[in-house]
Amino acid sequence: MADEDPQATWLPVIGKALANLCLAKAIEQEPNKYDALLKRVRFLEGLGLSRIHAAEAAGSSAGSVGVLSWRAKGKKAKNGKAKKKPGR
C-alpha cells in the first residue's frame, strides 16, 4: 500500500465529493428540475461520473437506474405517445 500514488487514491474521491456538492446546489436552486432519481443520475453522469458512482451518489444502485432508464425509453415513441404492446 505504501507504493500507491496518493493522487490516484484521492483524486477520484475529491471528484465524487465535488459532483455530490454540485448536485446538492442544483437541487437547492431548481428542485423541480431534479425531482426524479433518473434526472439526478443523468446530471451526475454529465459531470463525468460513471453510472455506478452516479447511482450511488443519488442514493440508488446501478441496476435500479438501468431499469428506470429502460422504462423511460419504452414510454417514448416518435409521435410522443406511449407504445402499445403487440396483441392489445
GROMACS elastic network, one bead per residue, 0.5 to 0.9 nm:
[ bonds ]
;  ai    aj funct       b0    kb
    1     4     6  0.56121   500
    2     5     6  0.82589   500
    4     7     6  0.86674   500
    4     8     6  0.74889   500
    4     9     6  0.76800   500
    5     8     6  0.53396   500
    5     9     6  0.66913   500
    5    10     6  0.89606   500
    6     9     6  0.51203   500
    6    10     6  0.60811   500
    6    11     6  0.82752   500
    7    10     6  0.51790   500
    7    11     6  0.54693   500
    7    12     6  0.84635   500
    8    11     6  0.59654   500
    8    12     6  0.72412   500
    9    12     6  0.66448   500
    9    13     6  0.72605   500
   10    13     6  0.50993   500
   10    14     6  0.61177   500
   10    15     6  0.85606   500
   11    14     6  0.50805   500
   11    15     6  0.60485   500
   11    16     6  0.86107   500
   12    16     6  0.61285   500
   12    17     6  0.85197   500
   13    16     6  0.52605   500
   13    17     6  0.61648   500
   13    18     6  0.86510   500
   14    17     6  0.50795   500
   14    18     6  0.61501   500
   14    19     6  0.85939   500
   15    18     6  0.51837   500
   15    19     6  0.61647   500
   15    20     6  0.86279   500
   15    48     6  0.89176   500
   15    49     6  0.84789   500
   16    19     6  0.50532   500
   16    20     6  0.61639   500
   16    21     6  0.86500   500
   16    49     6  0.73071   500
   16    53     6  0.79075   500
   16    54     6  0.85701   500
   16    57     6  0.80427   500
   17    20     6  0.50998   500
   17    21     6  0.62748   500
   17    22     6  0.86741   500
   18    22     6  0.61361   500
   18    23     6  0.86128   500
   19    22     6  0.50082   500
   19    23     6  0.62244   500
   19    24     6  0.86601   500
   19    44     6  0.64879   500
   19    47     6  0.66539   500
   19    48     6  0.84743   500
   19    49     6  0.79123   500
   19    54     6  0.88485   500
   19    57     6  0.86725   500
   20    23     6  0.50914   500
   20    24     6  0.62296   500
   20    25     6  0.86892   500
   20    44     6  0.78039   500
   20    54     6  0.88473   500
   20    57     6  0.65763   500
   20    58     6  0.82777   500
   21    24     6  0.50413   500
   21    25     6  0.62046   500
   21    26     6  0.85665   500
   22    25     6  0.51515   500
   22    26     6  0.60955   500
   22    27     6  0.85957   500
   22    44     6  0.85725   500
   22    47     6  0.89377   500
   23    26     6  0.50102   500
   23    27     6  0.60959   500
   23    28     6  0.84781   500
   23    34     6  0.86995   500
   23    40     6  0.72715   500
   23    43     6  0.74054   500
   23    44     6  0.70973   500
   23    58     6  0.87928   500
   24    27     6  0.51778   500
   24    28     6  0.61383   500
   24    29     6  0.87321   500
   25    29     6  0.62136   500
   25    30     6  0.85297   500
   26    29     6  0.51829   500
   26    30     6  0.58856   500
   26    31     6  0.74161   500
   26    33     6  0.85771   500
   26    34     6  0.77044   500
   27    30     6  0.51925   500
   27    32     6  0.78203   500
   27    33     6  0.75168   500
   27    34     6  0.59175   500
   27    35     6  0.78543   500
   27    40     6  0.86862   500
   28    31     6  0.58389   500
   30    33     6  0.55121   500
   30    34     6  0.69644   500
   30    35     6  0.89035   500
   31    34     6  0.55697   500
   31    35     6  0.60005   500
   32    35     6  0.51784   500
   32    36     6  0.85531   500
   33    36     6  0.81421   500
   33    39     6  0.76399   500
   33    40     6  0.88809   500
   34    37     6  0.75084   500
   34    38     6  0.84451   500
   34    39     6  0.54463   500
   34    40     6  0.55520   500
   34    43     6  0.83748   500
   35    38     6  0.88085   500
   35    39     6  0.71573   500
   35    40     6  0.75982   500
   36    39     6  0.53713   500
   36    40     6  0.65536   500
   36    41     6  0.88792   500
   37    40     6  0.51894   500
   37    41     6  0.62445   500
   37    42     6  0.86642   500
   37    55     6  0.83734   500
   37    58     6  0.67717   500
   37    59     6  0.82811   500
   37    60     6  0.80774   500
   37    65     6  0.78701   500
   37    68     6  0.87024   500
   38    41     6  0.50728   500
   38    42     6  0.61024   500
   38    43     6  0.85537   500
   38    55     6  0.86228   500
   38    58     6  0.88384   500
   38    65     6  0.65866   500
   38    68     6  0.68939   500
   38    69     6  0.70414   500
   39    42     6  0.51697   500
   39    43     6  0.61968   500
   39    44     6  0.87417   500
   40    43     6  0.50719   500
   40    44     6  0.63234   500
   40    45     6  0.86345   500
   40    54     6  0.81398   500
   40    55     6  0.84663   500
   40    58     6  0.64264   500
   41    44     6  0.51102   500
   41    45     6  0.60846   500
   41    46     6  0.85160   500
   41    49     6  0.89861   500
   41    51     6  0.72666   500
   41    54     6  0.53075   500
   41    55     6  0.57639   500
   41    56     6  0.89255   500
   41    57     6  0.81193   500
   41    58     6  0.62873   500
   41    65     6  0.78428   500
   42    46     6  0.60949   500
   42    47     6  0.87194   500
   42    51     6  0.83406   500
   42    54     6  0.78683   500
   43    46     6  0.50607   500
   43    47     6  0.65912   500
   43    54     6  0.84760   500
   44    47     6  0.50459   500
   44    48     6  0.67010   500
   44    49     6  0.58493   500
   44    50     6  0.82114   500
   44    51     6  0.83372   500
   44    53     6  0.86165   500
   44    54     6  0.54315   500
   44    55     6  0.84616   500
   44    57     6  0.82882   500
   44    58     6  0.83829   500
   45    48     6  0.51005   500
   45    50     6  0.59844   500
   45    51     6  0.63669   500
   45    53     6  0.86565   500
   45    54     6  0.61384   500
   46    49     6  0.72367   500
   48    54     6  0.88674   500
   49    52     6  0.79502   500
   49    53     6  0.59685   500
   49    54     6  0.56029   500
   50    53     6  0.53341   500
   50    54     6  0.59317   500
   50    55     6  0.84243   500
   51    54     6  0.50098   500
   51    55     6  0.58975   500
   51    56     6  0.84869   500
   51    61     6  0.89043   500
   51    62     6  0.61651   500
   51    65     6  0.81090   500
   51    66     6  0.87189   500
   52    55     6  0.53302   500
   52    56     6  0.63389   500
   52    57     6  0.87412   500
   52    61     6  0.68527   500
   52    63     6  0.84700   500
   52    65     6  0.88767   500
   53    56     6  0.50994   500
   53    57     6  0.61228   500
   53    58     6  0.85662   500
   53    61     6  0.86453   500
   53    62     6  0.79703   500
   54    57     6  0.51158   500
   54    58     6  0.61551   500
   54    59     6  0.86645   500
   54    60     6  0.86424   500
   54    61     6  0.87713   500
   54    62     6  0.81020   500
   55    58     6  0.50595   500
   55    59     6  0.62257   500
   55    60     6  0.50446   500
   55    61     6  0.52274   500
   55    62     6  0.54437   500
   55    63     6  0.87872   500
   55    64     6  0.83451   500
   55    65     6  0.66363   500
   56    59     6  0.50717   500
   56    60     6  0.52231   500
   56    61     6  0.57339   500
   56    62     6  0.74196   500
   57    60     6  0.74825   500
   58    61     6  0.86127   500
   60    63     6  0.84977   500
   60    64     6  0.67146   500
   60    65     6  0.71954   500
   61    64     6  0.53015   500
   61    65     6  0.63494   500
   61    66     6  0.86439   500
   62    65     6  0.50901   500
   62    66     6  0.60592   500
   62    67     6  0.87214   500
   63    66     6  0.50092   500
   63    67     6  0.63798   500
   63    68     6  0.87362   500
   64    67     6  0.52055   500
   64    68     6  0.63045   500
   64    69     6  0.86376   500
   65    68     6  0.50017   500
   65    69     6  0.60413   500
   65    70     6  0.84878   500
   66    69     6  0.50861   500
   66    70     6  0.60961   500
   66    71     6  0.86062   500
   67    70     6  0.50157   500
   67    71     6  0.61342   500
   67    72     6  0.85598   500
   68    71     6  0.51384   500
   68    72     6  0.61305   500
   68    73     6  0.86803   500
   69    72     6  0.50815   500
   69    73     6  0.62755   500
   69    74     6  0.86976   500
   70    73     6  0.52433   500
   70    74     6  0.63216   500
   70    75     6  0.89355   500
   71    74     6  0.50502   500
   71    75     6  0.64212   500
   72    75     6  0.53999   500
   72    76     6  0.69123   500
   73    76     6  0.55987   500
   73    77     6  0.83469   500
   74    77     6  0.76371   500
   74    82     6  0.75828   500
   74    83     6  0.71322   500
   75    80     6  0.86430   500
   75    81     6  0.74897   500
   75    83     6  0.63280   500
   76    79     6  0.81936   500
   76    80     6  0.58905   500
   76    81     6  0.62896   500
   76    82     6  0.55563   500
   76    83     6  0.69747   500
   77    80     6  0.50891   500
   77    81     6  0.55585   500
   77    82     6  0.59345   500
   77    83     6  0.60785   500
   78    81     6  0.74921   500
   79    82     6  0.86618   500
   84    87     6  0.86855   500
   84    88     6  0.71453   500
   85    88     6  0.60417   500
